[in-house]
Amino acid sequence: MRIAVLYRDALVDPDGRVAGHDAGATLVRRLLRVFPGSIVVGDGPRRCQGFDVLPLEFVDAADTLVVNMDVVDSPSVWRTLRASHDEPRVMNFVWWTTSQFTHPVERAALGLSCALFPTFANSERTATEVREIVGQQVVQQLAEHARIGWVNLGIRLEHVHPRREPDVPVVLYPAIYLSERKQPRLFVDVVERVHRQAPLRVEARLVESHLVSEEAMRLSRLDWVWLGPLTASRDDYWQALARTTAFLATSTDESYGLEYVEALVAGAVGVLPDRAWARALVPDGYPFLYRDATEAERLLLRAVQDPGACRRELDACVDPTGSGGAFQRWLRARHDDDGFDRAVVEHVRRWFG
């Protein structure tokens, strides 16, 4: 059985590689790595580096499982495949926060799709949300047969670079969008207050469409903020993380939080909101959770003034003996993408043979 990955925003560059550094593009590449010789559904046909690009209508439904990252569209994907095979195979991959679906029609469509098709989620929290939506939106005889699995996405630990401490502390805006859910104004307001008390430099790397936004213009007027496009390669991205001192997360909701995990594993001190999505990423007793802007300011100031002491505090929250590197070991054990690779293969085998 062959795997076809469907993600409407997937972009294949002229060299035959999946381009982009957003979470969606990263996950497409990850699925292609886990399932060699797969298909990316898109304009084609085209032979690429290790995969093919095919329109959905050209996919051999008799011998292909479509892993759909645009989950609400799965019923229509199934109908397209059904034209050439009686029992097409479709699996949902929920890799984003379900809170973005606020309209009753959207939530009902999401619930129906996840009840009809086996659904794999990017974290336990997302899987729980999916189950709740299915239970609320779908009739019982469908809801009780829903198949929902999950695993934490994790990161590729071999990408992590050795730390290089900057001369001036670097605070990362830990997102590539300036959308309302990310609360960029809260980020700027807190960091501005910290900047008045300690030298620092902010780095923000955004997708092109958000670089020209009004919020980006506001950021770029600050002479201590570097605002630019996404890094050219994953290696450049990890090099930049290796010299990041701290980050301030201000998002109201996340399904997993890949960018935050990557920054934490790179050694940045993460100041996170005291919300369920953030607590799911870190150990109990994590000392850098804030409840309001004043507390965020206090914690971020500590992170830029004495990051070494903050990292020792992180080690102590995992190992009271103060074992050096304890926090990093904890992160690596729980956010290694090897676990994702094994889990997604196992769920595909369990659900589709």
C-alpha positions as CSV (number, residue, x, y, z in Angstrom):
1,M,0.0,0.0,0.0
2,R,1.3,3.4,-1.0
3,I,0.8,6.6,1.0
4,A,-0.4,9.9,-0.5
5,V,-0.1,13.1,1.6
6,L,-2.7,15.7,0.9
7,Y,-2.0,19.3,2.2
8,R,-3.5,22.0,0.0
9,D,-0.7,24.5,0.9
10,A,2.2,22.1,0.1
11,L,4.7,23.7,-2.2
12,V,7.2,21.7,-4.2
13,D,10.1,23.8,-5.5
14,P,11.8,23.5,-8.9
15,D,14.3,21.1,-7.4
16,G,11.6,18.6,-6.5
17,R,11.6,19.2,-2.7
18,V,8.8,20.2,-0.4
19,A,9.6,23.9,0.4
20,G,8.7,26.0,3.4
21,H,9.5,26.0,7.2
22,D,5.9,26.3,8.5
23,A,4.6,23.4,10.5
24,G,2.6,22.0,7.6
25,A,5.5,21.8,5.2
26,T,7.7,20.3,8.0
27,L,5.1,17.6,8.6
28,V,4.7,16.8,4.9
29,R,8.5,16.2,4.8
30,R,8.3,14.1,7.9
31,L,5.6,11.9,6.5
32,L,7.6,11.5,3.3
33,R,10.6,10.4,5.3
34,V,8.5,7.9,7.3
35,F,6.9,6.5,4.2
36,P,9.5,6.5,1.4
37,G,8.2,6.6,-2.2
38,S,5.0,8.3,-1.3
39,I,2.9,10.8,-3.2
40,V,2.2,14.4,-2.6
41,V,-1.3,15.3,-3.9
42,G,-1.0,18.4,-6.1
43,D,-0.6,19.7,-9.6
44,G,1.2,17.1,-11.7
45,P,2.0,14.5,-12.5
46,R,5.7,15.0,-11.6
47,R,8.6,13.0,-10.4
48,C,10.4,14.6,-7.5
49,Q,13.2,13.7,-5.0
50,G,12.0,10.6,-3.4
51,F,8.3,11.1,-4.1
52,D,5.8,11.8,-6.9
53,V,3.3,14.6,-7.3
54,L,-0.1,13.5,-8.6
55,P,-3.6,15.1,-8.8
56,L,-6.1,13.4,-6.5
57,E,-8.0,12.1,-9.5
58,F,-4.8,10.2,-10.7
59,V,-4.2,8.5,-7.4
60,D,-4.8,4.7,-7.5
61,A,-7.4,4.4,-4.9
62,A,-7.2,0.6,-4.9
63,D,-3.7,0.6,-3.5
64,T,-3.2,4.0,-1.8
65,L,-4.0,5.5,1.6
66,V,-4.6,9.2,1.5
67,V,-3.3,10.9,4.7
68,N,-5.3,14.1,4.7
69,M,-4.0,17.2,6.6
70,D,-7.0,19.2,5.4
71,V,-9.3,17.2,7.6
72,V,-12.6,18.9,7.0
73,D,-12.3,18.0,3.3
74,S,-12.0,14.2,3.9
75,P,-15.6,13.4,2.8
76,S,-15.1,15.1,-0.5
77,V,-11.6,13.4,-0.9
78,W,-13.4,10.0,-0.3
79,R,-16.0,10.8,-2.9
80,T,-13.3,11.7,-5.5
81,L,-11.5,8.4,-4.8
82,R,-14.7,6.4,-4.8
83,A,-15.1,7.1,-8.5
84,S,-12.4,4.6,-9.2
85,H,-12.6,2.2,-6.2
86,D,-15.5,1.0,-4.0
87,E,-13.6,1.3,-0.7
88,P,-11.1,4.2,-0.8
89,R,-8.8,4.6,2.2
90,V,-8.5,8.0,3.9
91,M,-6.9,8.9,7.2
92,N,-7.1,12.3,8.9
93,F,-4.1,14.0,10.4
94,V,-5.1,16.7,12.9
95,W,-1.9,18.8,13.4
96,W,-3.4,22.2,14.3
97,T,-5.5,23.5,17.2
98,T,-9.2,22.7,16.9
99,S,-10.1,26.1,18.5
100,Q,-9.7,27.7,15.1
101,F,-13.0,26.1,14.1
102,T,-15.5,28.4,15.8
103,H,-18.5,28.4,13.4
104,P,-21.1,25.7,14.1
105,V,-20.9,24.4,10.5
106,E,-17.1,24.1,10.7
107,R,-17.2,22.3,14.0
108,A,-19.9,19.9,12.8
109,A,-17.9,19.2,9.6
110,L,-14.8,18.5,11.6
111,G,-16.7,16.2,14.0
112,L,-18.3,14.3,11.1
113,S,-15.0,13.9,9.3
114,C,-13.2,12.6,12.4
115,A,-16.1,10.2,13.1
116,L,-16.1,8.8,9.6
117,F,-12.4,8.4,9.0
118,P,-9.6,7.1,11.3
119,T,-8.0,10.2,12.8
120,F,-4.4,10.7,14.0
121,A,-3.6,13.7,16.2
122,N,-0.4,15.5,17.0
123,S,-0.8,15.4,20.8
124,E,-2.9,13.9,23.5
125,R,-4.5,17.3,24.1
126,T,-5.6,17.6,20.4
127,A,-6.9,14.0,20.5
128,T,-9.0,14.8,23.5
129,E,-10.4,17.9,21.8
130,V,-11.3,15.8,18.7
131,R,-13.1,13.3,20.8
132,E,-15.1,16.0,22.5
133,I,-16.1,17.6,19.2
134,V,-17.1,14.2,17.8
135,G,-19.2,13.5,20.9
136,Q,-20.9,16.9,20.7
137,Q,-21.5,17.1,17.0
138,V,-22.1,13.6,15.7
139,V,-24.9,11.1,16.3
140,Q,-24.1,8.3,18.7
141,Q,-24.0,5.4,16.3
142,L,-21.2,7.2,14.4
143,A,-19.4,8.7,17.4
144,E,-19.0,5.5,19.3
145,H,-17.1,3.9,16.4
146,A,-14.7,6.8,15.9
147,R,-11.0,5.7,15.8
148,I,-8.7,8.4,17.2
149,G,-5.0,8.0,18.0
150,W,-2.2,10.4,18.9
151,V,1.4,11.0,19.7
152,N,3.5,14.1,20.5
153,L,5.1,15.3,17.3
154,G,8.6,15.7,18.7
155,I,11.6,17.1,16.9
156,R,14.6,15.7,15.1
157,L,17.2,15.9,17.8
158,E,20.1,15.5,15.4
159,H,19.4,19.0,14.1
160,V,20.2,20.7,17.4
161,H,23.4,22.8,17.3
162,P,25.8,23.4,20.2
163,R,25.0,26.6,22.1
164,R,26.7,29.9,21.2
165,E,25.9,32.6,23.8
166,P,25.3,36.0,22.1
167,D,27.0,39.2,23.3
168,V,23.6,40.9,23.7
169,P,20.7,38.6,24.9
170,V,18.5,37.5,22.0
171,V,14.7,37.2,22.7
172,L,12.8,35.2,20.0
173,Y,9.3,35.9,18.9
174,P,8.5,32.2,18.7
175,A,6.1,32.1,15.8
176,I,6.0,32.8,12.1
177,Y,2.6,34.5,12.1
178,L,1.3,37.7,13.7
179,S,-2.2,36.4,13.9
180,E,-4.5,37.4,16.7
181,R,-4.2,34.0,18.4
182,K,-0.5,34.6,18.8
183,Q,-1.1,37.9,20.6
184,P,1.9,39.8,19.1
185,R,0.9,43.0,20.9
186,L,1.2,41.4,24.3
187,F,4.7,40.1,23.2
188,V,5.8,43.6,22.2
189,D,4.4,45.3,25.3
190,V,6.1,42.9,27.7
191,V,9.4,42.9,25.8
192,E,9.4,46.7,25.6
193,R,9.2,46.9,29.4
194,V,12.0,44.4,29.8
195,H,14.1,46.3,27.2
196,R,13.9,49.4,29.4
197,Q,15.6,47.5,32.2
198,A,18.1,45.4,30.4
199,P,19.8,45.3,27.0
200,L,18.3,42.8,24.6
201,R,17.7,42.2,20.9
202,V,14.5,40.7,19.5
203,E,14.5,38.4,16.5
204,A,11.3,37.6,14.6
205,R,11.2,35.5,11.4
206,L,7.8,35.7,9.6
207,V,6.1,34.2,6.6
208,E,6.1,36.7,3.7
209,S,2.4,37.6,4.0
210,H,2.9,38.7,7.6
211,L,6.1,40.6,7.0
212,V,4.1,43.4,5.3
213,S,1.3,43.5,7.9
214,E,0.6,46.6,10.0
215,E,1.8,44.7,13.1
216,A,5.1,43.9,11.4
217,M,5.5,47.6,10.5
218,R,5.1,48.5,14.2
219,L,7.7,46.0,15.2
220,S,10.2,47.1,12.5
221,R,10.2,50.7,13.8
222,L,11.9,49.5,17.0
223,D,15.7,49.8,16.5
224,W,16.3,46.8,18.8
225,V,14.1,44.4,16.8
226,W,15.4,42.4,13.8
227,L,12.5,41.5,11.6
228,G,13.0,39.3,8.6
229,P,11.9,36.3,6.4
230,L,12.1,32.7,7.4
231,T,15.6,31.2,7.3
232,A,16.8,29.7,4.0
233,S,17.4,26.3,5.4
234,R,16.7,24.2,8.5
235,D,20.4,24.3,9.3
236,D,20.3,28.1,9.4
237,Y,17.2,27.9,11.6
238,W,18.9,25.7,14.2
239,Q,22.0,27.9,14.1
240,A,19.9,30.9,15.0
241,L,18.2,29.0,17.8
242,A,21.6,28.0,19.2
243,R,22.3,31.7,20.0
244,T,18.8,32.5,21.3
245,T,18.8,33.4,24.9
246,A,15.0,33.3,25.7
247,F,11.6,33.4,24.1
248,L,8.3,34.8,25.3
249,A,5.2,32.7,24.2
250,T,1.9,34.7,24.2
251,S,-0.4,32.4,22.2
252,T,-3.8,31.7,23.6
253,D,-3.9,28.2,22.2
254,E,-1.7,25.6,20.5
255,S,-2.3,22.0,19.5
256,Y,1.3,21.0,20.3
257,G,3.8,23.9,20.1
258,L,6.5,22.7,17.8
259,E,8.4,26.0,17.7
260,Y,8.5,26.2,21.4
261,V,9.8,22.7,21.9
262,E,12.5,23.4,19.3
263,A,13.6,26.5,21.1
264,L,13.6,24.8,24.5
265,V,15.7,21.9,23.2
266,A,18.2,24.5,21.7
267,G,18.7,25.8,25.2
268,A,16.5,29.0,25.1
269,V,14.8,29.8,28.4
270,G,11.1,29.6,27.6
271,V,8.7,32.0,29.3
272,L,5.3,30.5,28.7
273,P,1.7,31.3,29.6
274,D,0.1,29.3,32.4
275,R,-2.3,27.5,30.0
276,A,-3.0,23.9,29.4
277,W,-1.2,23.7,26.0
278,A,2.0,25.1,27.6
279,R,1.8,22.9,30.7
280,A,1.6,19.9,28.4
281,L,5.1,20.7,27.0
282,V,7.0,21.0,30.2
283,P,7.5,19.2,33.5
284,D,5.4,19.7,36.6
285,G,6.8,22.6,38.6
286,Y,8.2,24.4,35.5
287,P,9.3,27.8,37.0
288,F,8.7,30.1,34.0
289,L,4.9,30.0,33.6
290,Y,3.2,33.4,33.9
291,R,-0.4,34.3,34.6
292,D,-0.4,38.0,33.6
293,A,1.8,40.5,31.8
294,T,3.5,41.7,35.0
295,E,4.6,38.2,35.8
296,A,5.8,37.6,32.2
297,E,7.9,40.8,32.5
298,R,9.5,39.6,35.7
299,L,10.3,36.2,34.4
300,L,11.6,37.4,31.0
301,L,13.9,40.0,32.8
302,R,15.4,37.1,34.8
303,A,15.9,35.1,31.7
304,V,17.9,37.8,29.8
305,Q,19.8,39.0,32.9
306,D,21.0,35.5,34.1
307,P,20.1,32.7,31.7
308,G,22.6,30.4,33.3
309,A,20.9,30.6,36.7
310,C,17.5,30.1,34.9
311,R,18.8,26.9,33.2
312,R,20.0,25.6,36.6
313,E,16.5,26.2,37.9
314,L,15.1,24.3,35.0
315,D,17.4,21.3,35.8
316,A,16.3,21.5,39.5
317,C,12.6,21.3,38.6
318,V,13.3,17.9,37.0
319,D,16.1,16.6,39.3
320,P,16.2,18.2,42.8
321,T,19.9,17.1,43.1
322,G,20.6,19.8,40.5
323,S,22.1,17.4,37.9
324,G,23.4,19.4,35.0
325,G,21.5,18.9,31.8
326,A,18.5,17.2,33.6
327,F,15.9,19.5,31.9
328,Q,17.4,18.8,28.4
329,R,17.4,15.1,29.1
330,W,13.7,15.3,30.1
331,L,12.8,17.2,26.9
332,R,14.7,14.9,24.7
333,A,13.1,11.8,26.2
334,R,9.6,13.2,25.7
335,H,9.9,15.2,22.4
336,D,12.0,12.9,20.2
337,D,10.3,12.5,16.8
338,D,11.3,8.8,16.7
339,G,8.2,8.3,18.8
340,F,6.1,10.0,16.1
341,D,7.6,7.8,13.4
342,R,6.9,4.6,15.2
343,A,3.4,5.7,16.2
344,V,2.2,6.9,12.8
345,V,3.4,3.7,11.2
346,E,1.7,1.5,13.9
347,H,-1.6,3.4,13.5
348,V,-1.5,3.0,9.7
349,R,-0.9,-0.7,10.1
350,R,-3.6,-1.1,12.8
351,W,-6.3,0.8,10.8
352,F,-5.5,-0.2,7.3
353,G,-3.4,-3.4,7.4
